[in-house]
Amino acid sequence: MLFPGLVLPLHVFEPRYRTLVQHLTDLPANLPREFGVVAIRRGWEVGRQTESADASITAGESLSLYEIGCAAEVRQITELPDGRFDLMTVGRRRFRLLGLARNDAPYLTGEIEWLPEPKGEPEREGELAAGVLAAFQQYLRVIRRTDEDDDGEQMPDDPTVLSHLVAATASLTLEDRQALLAEPDTISRLKAERSLLRREAALLGQVRAVPVALTELAVPASPN
């Protein structure tokens, strides 16, 4: 998953995504080089192998995507001698996936609408951000098994940026992360994170292990 403002490095080796990168590099210089990142709700991205080197992608019952995703803006492209690419991308803005398109592109395309990032009430955002920051620091102390804060870590002052950072870095399930990405505004996201962090810290304090959803363990080997 990707959240606005977060860095996502990618290594591109599959033919269909090499085609996507080539499409992005061919865009006019005044256009943003963006593509959508959407989590899979059900099914697998790689389908049956065809006669070509790439795998086919189906947009039917075998693949179900979440509705809310985030655009990744390509900041740096490094082409390797064998045709692969190393990308440095940054999450830019959230969108709602309205439907998948049927065309000849080897990668999935669809129709989207951009989601706003409403400006909340500064006092409420500030108060909630302070609570989330305290809960996040407690959560990190439980994970690291220490009572000391790491003064070397710089946390963002902006409540919206903090809300996305916490959502991206805490050890949460895919469903929890997706729910945070879909929250309509910063205040709602911070409230949800405060509850999740308290829950996770209490759980870790009891079981002394980082929880992993059983569904995340039942994933077959994949070239992705």
Beta strands, then each sheet from edge to edge (+ up, - down):
strand 1: 7-12
strand 2: 34-37
strand 3: 40-43
strand 4: 63-65
strand 5: 68-79
strand 6: 85-100
strand 7: 110-114
sheet 1: 1+ 6- 5+ 2-
sheet 2: 1+ 6- 7+
sheet 3: 3+ 4-
end
